[in-house]
């Protein structure tokens, strides 16, 4: 077993400022795993290490596809339109003042054929979410990720929203995934390997939720991204682009 460290640059999503953080890379008979919990983001470090150990020591899930579509990410007003070219989907972080204008600018930059998704990271209450989604719906949104913090709130938003919604931070185990299914709380679920605890836990959560899954990174190095791609390739269905094109946000890689 071996470990390594590197330093990513800052990424700002108008709520978190990500600076340097420790990254532990684990080498084992199956390859490499990554443990890199993100300060300020809900991720049990024990689960993150479990995900890394599993990737390094156990067989990776068998793929059912050889291609995985990925989305571009816009995290604020200062985006580069050229960086969005070639993507079939763009995700915009929202939940901050001026987000509607950013979404409008992105839609104008990419045109009508590119899917547009927004992510509030649970920043809104139900009434605010419905008002913001209503204002944003004119830009032909594919999906709104985690508009509100809890599953009960998400179910209420889904019942009244003109745009499909996805669960992320409010589902971190199969019990929550089963509850999501019982409440009909979401149209899709976001899977992140480290918070869920590895491949098998993520696949179990996806199966329990009973809705399409989207695999997304936690700003990992290429080691973590490779594991995310393996998870995405193993899912029974993958109708949405995945949030795995994030290595360019790092100041270095392995």
C-alpha positions as CSV (number, residue, x, y, z in Angstrom):
1,X,0.0,0.0,0.0
2,X,1.4,3.5,-0.9
3,X,0.1,7.0,-0.4
4,X,0.6,10.3,-2.1
5,X,-0.4,13.9,-1.7
6,X,-1.1,16.8,-4.1
7,X,-2.6,20.3,-4.0
8,X,-5.6,21.4,-6.1
9,X,-6.2,25.0,-6.9
10,X,-9.2,27.0,-5.5
11,X,-12.7,26.3,-6.9
12,X,-15.4,28.7,-5.9
13,X,-19.1,27.8,-6.0
14,X,-20.2,31.0,-4.2
15,X,-20.7,29.0,-0.9
16,X,-17.5,27.0,-0.5
17,X,-13.9,28.0,-1.3
18,X,-11.9,25.0,-1.9
19,X,-8.2,25.4,-1.3
20,X,-5.4,22.9,-0.8
21,X,-6.4,19.5,0.5
22,X,-4.8,16.2,1.3
23,X,-5.3,13.4,-1.2
24,X,-4.4,9.8,-0.2
25,X,-3.9,7.3,-3.0
26,X,-4.1,3.7,-2.1
27,X,-2.4,1.0,-4.3
28,X,-3.5,-2.6,-4.2
29,X,-3.9,-5.7,-6.3
30,X,-6.9,-4.3,-8.2
31,X,-5.2,-0.9,-8.9
32,X,-5.5,2.5,-7.3
33,X,-8.1,4.1,-5.1
34,X,-8.4,7.7,-3.9
35,X,-9.5,9.2,-0.5
36,X,-9.9,13.0,-0.6
37,X,-12.8,14.2,1.5
38,X,-13.7,17.8,0.7
39,X,-13.7,20.4,3.5
40,X,-17.2,21.7,4.1
41,X,-18.9,19.0,2.0
42,X,-20.8,16.2,3.8
43,X,-18.6,13.1,3.4
44,X,-17.8,10.7,6.1
45,X,-14.0,10.2,5.9
46,X,-14.4,6.5,6.9
47,X,-16.6,5.9,3.9
48,X,-14.2,7.8,1.7
49,X,-11.3,5.6,2.8
50,X,-13.5,2.5,2.4
51,X,-14.2,3.6,-1.2
52,X,-10.4,4.0,-1.8
53,X,-9.6,0.6,-0.2
54,X,-12.3,-1.2,-2.2
55,X,-11.0,0.3,-5.5
56,X,-7.5,-0.8,-4.7
57,X,-8.2,-4.3,-3.5
58,X,-11.4,-5.7,-5.0
59,X,-12.5,-6.3,-8.6
60,X,-14.1,-3.2,-10.2
61,X,-17.7,-3.6,-11.5
62,X,-18.1,-5.1,-14.9
63,X,-19.0,-2.5,-17.5
64,X,-22.1,-2.7,-19.6
65,X,-21.0,0.2,-21.9
66,X,-17.8,1.6,-23.3
67,X,-18.7,5.2,-23.5
68,X,-19.9,7.7,-20.7
69,X,-21.1,11.1,-21.6
70,X,-19.9,13.9,-19.3
71,X,-21.1,17.4,-18.6
72,X,-19.3,20.7,-18.4
73,X,-19.4,22.6,-15.1
74,X,-20.0,26.4,-14.6
75,X,-19.6,27.5,-11.0
76,X,-20.1,31.2,-11.3
77,X,-20.5,34.3,-13.6
78,X,-16.9,34.2,-15.0
79,X,-17.2,31.2,-17.3
80,X,-15.4,30.8,-20.6
81,X,-17.9,30.0,-23.4
82,X,-15.1,28.3,-25.4
83,X,-14.6,25.8,-22.5
84,X,-18.2,24.6,-23.0
85,X,-17.8,23.6,-26.7
86,X,-18.1,20.0,-27.5
87,X,-20.2,19.1,-24.4
88,X,-23.8,17.8,-24.8
89,X,-24.7,19.0,-21.3
90,X,-23.7,21.8,-19.1
91,X,-24.3,22.0,-15.3
92,X,-24.5,25.4,-13.6
93,X,-24.1,25.9,-9.9
94,X,-27.0,28.0,-8.6
95,X,-28.3,29.0,-5.1
96,X,-26.5,32.4,-5.0
97,X,-27.6,35.9,-6.0
98,X,-27.4,36.4,-9.8
99,X,-27.6,32.8,-10.7
100,X,-30.6,33.3,-13.1
101,X,-28.4,35.7,-15.1
102,X,-25.6,33.1,-15.2
103,X,-28.0,30.4,-16.5
104,X,-29.3,32.8,-19.1
105,X,-25.8,33.6,-20.3
106,X,-24.9,29.9,-20.4
107,X,-28.0,29.0,-22.4
108,X,-27.2,31.9,-24.8
109,X,-23.6,30.6,-25.2
110,X,-24.4,27.0,-25.8
111,X,-27.6,27.3,-27.8
112,X,-30.8,25.3,-27.7
113,X,-29.5,21.8,-28.4
114,X,-27.2,21.4,-25.4
115,X,-28.8,20.1,-22.2
116,X,-28.7,22.5,-19.3
117,X,-28.8,21.4,-15.7
118,X,-28.6,23.4,-12.5
119,X,-27.4,22.4,-9.0
120,X,-28.5,24.3,-5.8
121,X,-26.8,21.9,-3.4
122,X,-29.8,22.2,-1.0
123,X,-29.5,26.0,-0.7
124,X,-33.3,26.7,-1.0
125,X,-36.4,26.1,1.1
126,X,-39.5,24.7,-0.8
127,X,-41.1,28.1,-1.6
128,X,-37.8,29.6,-2.8
129,X,-37.0,26.5,-4.8
130,X,-40.3,26.6,-6.6
131,X,-39.9,30.3,-7.3
132,X,-36.4,29.9,-8.6
133,X,-37.2,26.8,-10.7
134,X,-40.1,28.7,-12.2
135,X,-37.8,31.6,-13.1
136,X,-35.2,29.2,-14.5
137,X,-37.5,26.9,-16.4
138,X,-37.7,29.4,-19.4
139,X,-34.1,28.2,-20.2
140,X,-35.3,24.7,-20.9
141,X,-33.7,22.9,-18.0
142,X,-33.0,19.2,-18.1
143,X,-32.8,18.8,-14.4
144,X,-32.5,20.6,-11.0
145,X,-30.1,18.8,-8.6
146,X,-30.8,18.9,-4.9
147,X,-32.9,22.2,-4.8
148,X,-33.7,21.6,-1.1
149,X,-32.0,19.9,1.8
150,X,-34.3,17.0,2.8
151,X,-36.1,14.2,1.1
152,X,-39.5,15.4,2.4
153,X,-38.8,18.8,0.9
154,X,-37.6,17.3,-2.3
155,X,-40.8,15.2,-2.6
156,X,-42.8,18.4,-2.2
157,X,-40.8,20.3,-4.8
158,X,-41.0,17.4,-7.3
159,X,-44.8,17.3,-7.0
160,X,-45.0,21.0,-7.9
161,X,-42.0,21.6,-10.1
162,X,-42.1,22.1,-13.9
163,X,-38.6,20.7,-14.1
164,X,-37.4,17.2,-13.1
165,X,-35.4,17.0,-9.9
166,X,-32.5,14.9,-8.7
167,X,-31.4,13.9,-5.2
168,X,-27.8,14.1,-4.1
169,X,-26.7,15.0,-0.6
170,X,-29.9,13.8,1.0
171,X,-29.3,10.2,-0.1
172,X,-26.2,8.5,1.3
173,X,-27.3,5.0,2.0
174,X,-29.8,2.4,0.9
175,X,-32.3,3.3,3.7
176,X,-32.5,6.8,2.3
177,X,-32.7,5.5,-1.2
178,X,-35.6,3.2,-0.3
179,X,-37.3,6.3,1.3
180,X,-36.7,8.3,-1.8
181,X,-38.5,5.6,-3.8
182,X,-41.4,5.4,-1.4
183,X,-41.9,9.2,-1.5
184,X,-41.4,9.4,-5.2
185,X,-39.1,12.3,-4.3
186,X,-36.9,12.5,-7.3
187,X,-36.6,11.7,-11.0
188,X,-32.9,10.9,-10.7
189,X,-30.2,10.3,-8.1
190,X,-26.6,11.6,-8.0
191,X,-23.9,9.1,-7.0
192,X,-20.6,10.1,-5.5
193,X,-18.3,7.2,-4.7
194,X,-16.6,8.6,-1.6
195,X,-19.6,9.8,0.4
196,X,-21.4,6.5,-0.5
197,X,-18.4,4.3,0.5
198,X,-17.4,2.6,-2.8
199,X,-18.7,0.8,-5.9
200,X,-20.9,-1.8,-4.2
201,X,-22.5,0.7,-1.9
202,X,-23.2,3.0,-4.8
203,X,-24.7,0.3,-6.9
204,X,-26.9,-0.8,-4.0
205,X,-28.1,2.8,-3.5
206,X,-28.9,3.1,-7.2
207,X,-30.9,-0.1,-7.3
208,X,-32.8,0.9,-4.1
209,X,-33.7,4.3,-5.5
210,X,-35.2,2.9,-8.6
211,X,-34.5,6.0,-10.7
212,X,-31.7,6.8,-13.2
213,X,-28.4,7.6,-11.7
214,X,-25.8,10.3,-12.5
215,X,-22.2,9.7,-11.4
216,X,-20.5,12.9,-10.2
217,X,-17.0,13.6,-8.9
218,X,-15.9,15.4,-5.7
219,X,-13.1,17.2,-7.6
220,X,-10.9,14.1,-7.4
221,X,-7.7,13.4,-9.3
222,X,-7.7,11.2,-12.3
223,X,-7.5,8.2,-10.0
224,X,-10.9,9.1,-8.5
225,X,-12.3,10.0,-11.9
226,X,-11.3,6.6,-13.3
227,X,-13.3,4.9,-10.5
228,X,-16.3,7.2,-11.2
229,X,-16.2,6.3,-14.8
230,X,-16.1,2.6,-13.9
231,X,-19.2,3.1,-11.8
232,X,-21.0,4.9,-14.6
233,X,-20.0,2.2,-17.1
234,X,-21.5,-0.4,-14.8
235,X,-25.0,1.1,-14.2
236,X,-27.9,-0.6,-16.0
237,X,-29.1,2.6,-17.5
238,X,-27.3,6.0,-17.9
239,X,-29.6,8.5,-19.7
240,X,-27.9,11.6,-18.2
241,X,-24.4,12.9,-18.7
242,X,-22.1,12.5,-15.7
243,X,-20.2,15.1,-13.7
244,X,-16.8,13.6,-14.3
245,X,-15.0,16.3,-16.4
246,X,-13.6,18.1,-13.4
247,X,-9.8,17.3,-13.5
248,X,-9.2,20.7,-15.3
249,X,-10.3,22.4,-12.1
250,X,-7.3,21.0,-10.3
251,X,-3.9,22.7,-10.2
252,X,-2.2,19.4,-10.7
253,X,-2.8,15.7,-11.2
254,X,-1.2,12.3,-10.7
